[in-house]
Every structure is written in structure tokens, then in C-alpha cells.
Amino acid sequence: MKIRLFISGAVAALGLAAGPVAAGQCGYQYCWGAVGFGPGGAYGWAHSYPSQQEAFNRVHQECGGNCTEIKTFYNTCGAMAVGANNGWGWGHSPSRAGAENIAMGYCNQYDYGCSIRVWACSF
């Protein structure tokens, strides 16, 4: 009886200690997200998927198959900026603002009139 209680208590303690660190808020070790855009204003985003492929597929579906650029990330935020001549930039960072700043920085190197087209965070 004492051994059973000890084992149960140890398992519960390990679960509480390892849960949030290993699983993240979405419940997976790698909490995948993706962002994408394409011609004619197509865009899509995904967050909280257990695999890179599932996040990618969701964005592809959101875009109606029209996204020409899709970027994936895990346990962070991602953003894509698009300029007046379809130049673009993408970035990822622990915060939405950080991801957007990186995306805008890259977009502004290749185009003008850049603005954030899509963002998502997956933790």
C-alpha cells in the first residue's frame, strides 16, 4: 500500500513538473504553426498543430491552394509582410511584435509599402 501511494505520488509529481515544460500550452512538444500568402490577396495561418505537415496543410487549405509562400515554425510566432510589388519578408520570434518587425525588415529590403499580411503564434 505504501509503495503504491509512493509510485502514484511520484508519477503525479513528474507529470506536473514535466507537463508545461515539455508539452507547451497546446499540448504537444512541438506546437507547430504556419503562415502563407499568394497572389490576389490569398493568405492563411495555422497554430497549435502537432506536426509541421499538418500546419502546412492547414495554411494550404485556408489559401484555397493559392499560397505561393508558406513558412512553418514551432513554439513561437510567425509573420509575413508583403510590399506593393509583391516583395515579401517573413520572420519568427517569441512575440507577435518581434515576428512582425523581422518580417517588415526583410520586406523593406526588397520592396516598398510593406505591411503585415498574416501572423500567428503557436505555443
Secondary structure as UniProt FT lines:
FT   HELIX           2..23
FT   TURN            24..27
FT   STRAND          32..37
FT   HELIX           39..41
FT   STRAND          43..49
FT   HELIX           52..62
FT   TURN            63..65
FT   STRAND          69..74
FT   STRAND          76..82
FT   TURN            84..85
FT   STRAND          88..93
FT   HELIX           96..110
FT   STRAND          115..122
//
